[in-house]
């Protein structure tokens, strides 16, 4: 089982097993705009959002979110 802890730089430093699965419909990066500056809020996986500090787990078939 592979795991990745979501950080503020996840959109640039995400591991290969996560980036190849991003298709912008079920898995995508969620941003928020604060004072005109865009920051990463989390990673959306289906209906669940992994926020900064949460872990994304991959068991070879499915992605899941583990809260901190």
C-alpha positions as a LaTeX table, in Angstrom:
\begin{tabular}{lrrr}
\hline
Residue & $x$ (\AA) & $y$ (\AA) & $z$ (\AA) \\
\hline
Unk1 & 0.00 & 0.00 & 0.00 \\
Unk2 & 1.36 & 3.39 & $-1.00$ \\
Unk3 & 0.57 & 6.58 & 0.88 \\
Unk4 & 1.13 & 10.28 & 0.34 \\
Unk5 & 0.55 & 13.11 & 2.82 \\
Unk6 & $-0.99$ & 16.13 & 1.09 \\
Unk7 & 1.19 & 19.23 & 1.43 \\
Unk8 & 0.88 & 22.80 & 0.16 \\
Unk9 & 3.05 & 21.84 & $-2.85$ \\
Unk10 & 1.12 & 18.68 & $-3.75$ \\
Unk11 & 0.24 & 19.98 & $-7.21$ \\
Unk12 & 3.96 & 20.20 & $-8.05$ \\
Unk13 & 5.43 & 17.36 & $-5.93$ \\
Unk14 & 2.78 & 14.63 & $-6.11$ \\
Unk15 & 4.09 & 11.09 & $-6.67$ \\
Unk16 & 3.76 & 9.41 & $-10.07$ \\
Unk17 & 1.03 & 6.97 & $-8.98$ \\
Unk18 & $-1.20$ & 9.94 & $-8.08$ \\
Unk19 & $-0.47$ & 12.22 & $-11.03$ \\
Unk20 & $-1.23$ & 9.57 & $-13.66$ \\
Unk21 & $-4.73$ & 9.15 & $-12.19$ \\
Unk22 & $-5.69$ & 12.84 & $-12.29$ \\
Unk23 & $-8.37$ & 13.21 & $-14.95$ \\
Unk24 & $-9.98$ & 16.46 & $-13.69$ \\
Unk25 & $-13.42$ & 14.85 & $-13.20$ \\
Unk26 & $-13.05$ & 12.35 & $-10.35$ \\
Unk27 & $-9.55$ & 13.27 & $-9.13$ \\
Unk28 & $-8.41$ & 16.88 & $-9.24$ \\
Unk29 & $-6.65$ & 19.58 & $-7.23$ \\
Unk30 & $-8.92$ & 22.06 & $-5.41$ \\
Unk31 & $-7.72$ & 25.64 & $-5.06$ \\
Unk32 & $-8.95$ & 28.68 & $-3.15$ \\
Unk33 & $-8.25$ & 32.33 & $-3.86$ \\
Unk34 & $-7.18$ & 34.50 & $-0.93$ \\
Unk35 & $-6.49$ & 38.18 & $-1.68$ \\
Unk36 & $-5.86$ & 37.39 & $-5.34$ \\
Unk37 & $-3.40$ & 34.59 & $-4.58$ \\
Unk38 & $-4.29$ & 31.01 & $-5.44$ \\
Unk39 & $-3.41$ & 28.36 & $-2.84$ \\
Unk40 & $-4.02$ & 24.63 & $-2.75$ \\
Unk41 & $-6.93$ & 23.58 & $-0.56$ \\
Unk42 & $-6.75$ & 19.83 & $-1.14$ \\
Unk43 & $-7.16$ & 16.92 & $-3.55$ \\
Unk44 & $-10.66$ & 15.85 & $-4.54$ \\
Unk45 & $-11.11$ & 12.08 & $-4.96$ \\
Unk46 & $-14.65$ & 11.30 & $-6.04$ \\
Unk47 & $-16.90$ & 12.97 & $-3.44$ \\
Unk48 & $-14.20$ & 13.14 & $-0.74$ \\
Unk49 & $-11.60$ & 15.92 & $-0.35$ \\
Unk50 & $-8.18$ & 15.23 & 1.17 \\
Unk51 & $-7.12$ & 18.49 & 2.79 \\
Unk52 & $-3.57$ & 19.51 & 3.66 \\
Unk53 & $-2.22$ & 17.09 & 6.26 \\
Unk54 & $-4.49$ & 14.19 & 5.26 \\
Unk55 & $-3.11$ & 11.01 & 3.69 \\
Unk56 & $-4.05$ & 9.57 & 0.31 \\
Unk57 & $-3.76$ & 5.78 & 0.26 \\
Unk58 & $-3.45$ & 3.64 & $-2.89$ \\
Unk59 & $-3.83$ & $-0.15$ & $-2.64$ \\
Unk60 & $-3.19$ & $-0.93$ & $-6.32$ \\
Unk61 & $-6.82$ & $-0.51$ & $-7.38$ \\
Unk62 & $-8.44$ & 2.26 & $-5.36$ \\
Unk63 & $-7.57$ & 5.61 & $-3.84$ \\
Unk64 & $-8.87$ & 6.46 & $-0.37$ \\
Unk65 & $-8.46$ & 9.29 & 2.12 \\
Unk66 & $-7.25$ & 8.94 & 5.70 \\
Unk67 & $-7.97$ & 11.93 & 7.91 \\
Unk68 & $-5.33$ & 13.32 & 10.25 \\
\hline
\end{tabular}
